[in-house]
Amino acid sequence: MNLILLGAPGAGKGTQATKIADRYGLVHISTGDIFRANIKAGTEIGLLAKSYTDKGELVPDEVTCAIVRDRLTWEDCKKGYLLDGFPRNLFQAEELDKFAHIDGVVNINIDHALLMDRLCGRRVCRECGESYHVSTLGGKTTCARCGGELYQRKDDNPETVGARLAVYNEQTAPLIDYYTRKGIILNFTGSEAPAEALFEEVKAVLDKLA
Ligand code: AMP
């Protein structure tokens, strides 16, 4: 089963992605994680990506599509994959159609008023990627799951979050129609409720697809 996870930044894609990938044995491919790893390692792709991610803008399509196209040829993708953060615009979606077959698009709709606070208060574990909201941490700086150090993503600041939400509205949201027309959209509503509640709903639908 090959899936796409769609939703605004802060909608809870990362948390759902881990749960979905675990349950259905899928490879979790996050383009944001790929860029962050390249930036950390100081690769050529990282140097290029940094100038865009720092501003909340999209890394050029040719670079992003080439990375995903290559990643999907790896042996592990034969068991199925979950794309998280890709495609981000219509060009990428059309390119993806040329080299992949997608069975379903898990779309998490969420009230955008919730997102600024969620993202600016987000703390992420450097080791396992689990995310938390600062208001629930009571001053703790390590991950409850694995003990890793928690950090604030450089692009989780009000200015960059504003830019990322604008990019989502203008470029990514039209993908909802694109995949609705293809008949493969699976719509869900994110909220303040715990991620487990949303995952129960996702599971009920994906169990029938798997
Ligand atoms: P994310 O972790 O998905 O929020 O991605 C962080 C940043 O990486 C984004 O703000 C973009 O700058 C870049 N990025 C991630 N995925 C893509 C993509 N599919 N196309 C272009 N840029 C991307």
Boltz pocket constraint, residues with backbone or C-beta under 6 A from the ligand:
constraints:
  - pocket:
      binder: B
      contacts: [[A, 9], [A, 31], [A, 32], [A, 33], [A, 35], [A, 49], [A, 52], [A, 53], [A, 54], [A, 56], [A, 57], [A, 58], [A, 59], [A, 60], [A, 64], [A, 84], [A, 85], [A, 86], [A, 87], [A, 88], [A, 92], [A, 155], [A, 164]]
      max_distance: 6.0
